[in-house]
């Protein structure tokens, strides 16, 4: 997964949502699940720093190695 491509998709999803484009159409256009679009939008809306804060948190979550569950 290309992280910059994901950031671009998140940003485009937010911009299209702001233009009252339905989430289903956004998902089709960006080739992402509709549920993912919903999660991104809800998270951005709920973040105290909006899109920029969500992207910062997203990037932090993608850094480093993940630990495997047992």
Secondary structure as GFF3:
##gff-version 3
##sequence-region A 1 70
A	DSSP	alpha_helix	3	18	.	.	.	ID=ss1
A	DSSP	alpha_helix	23	30	.	.	.	ID=ss2
A	DSSP	alpha_helix	34	46	.	.	.	ID=ss3
A	DSSP	alpha_helix	50	62	.	.	.	ID=ss4
###
